[in-house]
């Protein structure tokens, strides 16, 4: 990986400002009062009922962390609660879905950072236009409509439509920290924000909680934290250089590559699709993700 090259982008000044009480109130408003507390036993309802005086003290803590580009270690430890999947045997560890609960105080700061980061990347067009996940005024419905239109257009022209439905195996768990930070710098994110993200993703840990019992802390050395507000947006930025020549749709870590051509061009179309999938694989290997997990490949419509 080459050394990162930072070129300032519009909006950097706003990103670097201290947080306002309005930003904190907005973050507090959007946390669920009945959400489960993490291992620190700080309940969201307590935060929602803070007096103005204590909100200001909390804001001072956040601005100190922001000024020093430091995400406190106490907020980096999550509670992992294993949830048994439906109709699965209890004795098999693979039968459980891990749910990560992050501390509410850390989640509030994440929300404030998230809104600033989202504003910055949208302002500078740093998210692929094909990404419909976790963006304002976008949803999985957008991807469904685009795919439906592509199918209808192909049918109207009596073409063959080829699609590869893919997802990333272990997507968030296998993001390489150093490569992510280099990409964020190359994208023009302010150094202060990149330093904060570095602090946010490194030296994390979790505690397994089952009933009233809990395990010792276990360190996490790679990947983006599960259950974290920032992870989905950071993963989208991690894939910013995955440009494909044909129509592709993304929703978080799910991907559809679509192309169509006349029936006489089936072989060429198949080769083009193979080239797209191979290009995605190169991006993944460069980014130290595990691999693509194909759901359905070369489906003719």
N, C-alpha and C positions, 0 to 999 in steps of 0.2 A: 504494500500500500504506500503510495507516494505521500510526501508531506502535504498537509492541507493548505489550501490557498484561500485566505479570507478576503472577500470584497464586500464592503458594507452595502446594505440594501435599504430602500426607503422604509421608515418605521422603526429603525434601530433605536432612535432616541426614546421613543415611547416605551419600548421593551425594557429599557434600562431604568426607568423611573421607579421610585418606591411605590408600593401598593397603596391604594386609597381605601378608606372605610367603605366606600360604595362597592368596591370589588370584593371586599370581605363579606359584606352583607349579602351580596348576590350569591357568593359561594355558599354561605350558611343557608340561604333560602332554598337552595337546590339539594341539600342533603336530606335524607329521609329520617324523620324523627324516630321511627320505630326500627331503624336498621340495627343489626347486631353489632355490638362493640367488639373491639379487638382484644388482645391479651392484656392491654393496659386498663381495661374496664372503664374507659371514658365513653359515656353514652352520648350519641348525637343529640338527644333531647336536651342534655345539659348545655351544649353549645348553642342550641337554638334559643335558649332562655337566658343567655348572658346579658347582663346589663351593659349599657353603653360604655361605662368605665372599664369593665373587664374586656369588652371587645377591643377597645383602644389598646389595652395592654397586650392582648393577643396579636393585634396588628403590629405593634412594636416588635414583638418576637419574630413575626414573619419578615418584616423589613430588615431586621438584623441578619436573619438567615439569607435573605436575598442579597443584601449588600456584601456579604462574605461568600456568596455562591456556595452555600453549604446547606445540605438537607440533613437535619439532625439524625444521628444513628438510631435514636429511640423510635423514630417514625419509619425506619427501614425494616423493622421486624414485623412480620405479618403472622396472623393466626391461620393455620391450615386446618380446615374442618373436612374430613372425609365423608362424603354423602354416598350411601349405597344406591347403585343404579337399579332401576326397576327390573324385577325378575332375575337378579343376579345372585350367585351364592355368596354368603357373608364371609366365608373363610378365604376367598380369593382376593388378594390385594387389588387385582385388576378390575374388580367389581365396583370399585369406589371412584367417585369423581371428586377431585380435590377442589375445594372452594377456599380461596384466599381472602381473608378479611384484613384490610389495612387500617391502621389507626386513624381515627376521624380527624385529628389535628393535622396529620400529614396529608390526608385527603383534601382538606380545605386549601392548603397551599398548592397542592397539585391542580385543583380546579382553577385557581387564579392564574397559575402558570399556563395551564392548558388554554384558557381563553385568550391570553396574550399571544401564545405561540400560534394558535389557530388563526387569529386575526393577521398575524405577520405572514404566515405561509399563504393564506388566501390573497392577501394584498399583493404579494409578489409572485403569485401563480406557481407555487412550489409543490403543489400536490397534483399528481397526474389527473387530468380531466376525466379519466375513466374510473377513478376511485369514487365510489358512492357511499362508502362506509364512514360513519362517525364524522360527518361534515354537516354544516348547517344547510337546511333545505335539500338534503339528499337522503336517500334511503335505499333499501334493497328493491323497492318498487321501481326506482329509476333504472336499475340494471335489468329488471324483468321486462320493462317496456322497450328498452333498446334491443334486447335479445329478440323479443317478439316481433319488433319492426324488421329486424334483419332477416328473420325467418320468412315473414310475409313478403318482403321485397324479393327474396331469393325465389320463393314459389311463383310470384307474379312474372318473373323473368325466365321461369323454367330452368333455373340454375340448380346446382348441387351446393348445399351448404355444409361446411365442415366445422366442427366445434370440438375443442378440447376443454373439458371441465376438470379443473385442477385445484388442489389445495396444498398448503405448505405443511409438511409434517414437522411438528414441534416448532412452529413458526416463532413464537415469542420466546420460547425457552432457549433457542439456539442463535439468537442475534449476537454477533461479536461486538463487544463494547467499543473497542478501538476503531473498528471499521465504521461503526455508527457515528462516533464522534468526528471522525475525519469527514464523513459525508455531510454532517450537519454544518461543519465549518465551511466546506466547499459550497454549500447551499447559501452561505452568507448570513447564517444566524449569528447574532452578536456574541462575542467571546464570553461575556458575562453569563449569557443564557446557556452556552455550550458547557461552561464550567459547572454551572448548577446542575445540568442534566448529567454530567459526569458524576457528580456527587450523589445524585438521585439514584443512578443505576448500579453503582458500585457498593461493595461491602453490605449487601443485603442478607437477610436471614429470615427464618420462619420457625414457628413452634407448632407442632401437631397437637390439636386439642380434641379429646374425645370425652364427652361428659365433663366431669370435674377434673379429669387427669390431663396432664400436658407433658410434652417431651422436652428435653434440652433443646437449645437453639441449634439449628443447622444452617451453615453458611451457603449462600448462593453465589457462584463465581461467574456466571454468564447469563445472558438472556435478559429480557424485559420482564419486570415484575407482573405476575398474574394478578388481576383484580385492580391494577393501578389505573388511574384516570388517564395518565399520559401515554401508556403503553401502545394503544391502538394508533394514535397519531404519530408516535415515533416510528412504529413499524411501517406506516405509510411512507414516511420520509426516507426510511431505510431502502425502500424500493423505488426511489425517485428516478433512478437511471435505467429502469427497465422499460425502454421504449421499443415498441413493436410496430412493424409496418402494417399490420392488419388490425381490424377492430378487436379490442379486448376490453373486458369488463372486470372490475375488481370490487369486492365488498370485503373489507378487512383483509383476511388472509385467504380468501377464496378468489379464484381467477377463472375467467372464461375467455378463450381465444377463438375468434370466429372469422371465417372467410368463406367466400362463395365464388363460383365460376361456372361456366357452361359445362354441360355433361362431357363434352369432348376434352375437357381439361382436367379430368379427375386425377391423373397421375401427377401433373404439375401442381395441382391444388394440394394433394397429399404431401408432396415434397415441401411445399411452402409452409404447411402446418408443422411438419417435422422441424423445419428450420426455426420457426417461432418458439416451439417448445425447447429446442436445444439452446436457443438464445436465453430463455428464461433460466434454464439449468445453469448456464455459465454465470449469470448474475447471482444465482443462489450459491454456487460453489465459491465465487469470489467473496460473497458476504458471509460465508461460513454458516449457512443454514444447512439443515440435514439433507433434504431432498424434496422434490415434488412428489405428491401422492396423487396419481391420476385417478379420477372417478370414472371418466368416460372419454374415450379418445376416438377421433375420426368418425363421428356419427353423421351419416348422411341424412338430409331431410329432403 
